[in-house]
């Protein structure tokens, strides 16, 4: 039996097809630029002889429906998915589940209505996620669709962590609170870290750092999220590729009043023109590290602010947790940028967090420790795999 995982964005659908027996990826890829008249389908799969193959084809798709049909046709073409009856479930990434969803959920009309209700809180993501679900439901009417929410893992946060200090009715009537995101990734690397430590997830305290284009930190106490850096939306918290992260809300009023910027412009400014891009003109960390090495002072500052913010969250979450078994780095930056890891943990030796410079900078991949032998707190690099986590959770949800 197989599970298809879909991550449906506003103009793309990313997919992976897993074999449930051993979680082998049978095929993966994306259809991009849906609705733009000149789409493209990428497909990576293992052929009968065990060799990985890549294919890129023109696939103009007017709608998500067209796009998913093309994906299914290509899976059929390579023999990875002959018939819908081979599918145990389709797992869907859904960004915002609000307060209603603590676990992966088999989709029915009520779930669809609830995801739709959350659109005002995630206007960029939930409509596209929902589109993916509706299209998959139409194309595979007999296969269970499972929604896996980015917010679900953080639903264990206590009120003291998730409420903002603003008038009560804004929470009661308008659902203004912190939800947190990247939950699937924090949970996945947290579980892997527990396995690495030889303990169960419910026995470990962790600080997980998902550092990609979007970035967030999570405090995990005995397997449950007790705090996370993203808030009502993915704008709060760490410095990101193009998002500012934590900022005094009075900056909005100031910019509105003195620069005459309206809400839409401010949203664009803080979500798409800030973060690393705003600080140094580039949002790709590889390039920023090279620029800094060549003496670019803005790139150096962008790295400095990024690491300062990560260190601040490590300290805050350490205080919340009391004891920490491991710090876990993941995401494109967390998995690959040794300098960011080293600088984010610099000066934390008195907290028992000691990085081994050689292990940290070794050209390695996969799960590994970068802690100095004897470091009281383990420091791990664990590649995230949100698709695999979604596939496993989808299987669990359908029993
Ligand atoms: P997304 O949030 O879009 O999934 P990723 O997790 O792929 O993003 O992370 C993208 C970020 O990771 C980019 O800033 C990229 O420059 C950075 N990155 C990827 N590889 C490296 C590397 N070898 N060294 C430094 N940064 C890297």
Boltz pocket constraint, residues with backbone or C-beta under 6 A from the ligand:
constraints:
  - pocket:
      binder: B
      contacts: [[A, 211], [A, 212], [A, 213], [A, 214], [A, 241], [A, 283], [A, 284], [A, 285], [A, 286], [A, 287], [A, 289], [A, 331], [A, 332], [A, 333], [A, 336], [A, 337]]
      max_distance: 6.0
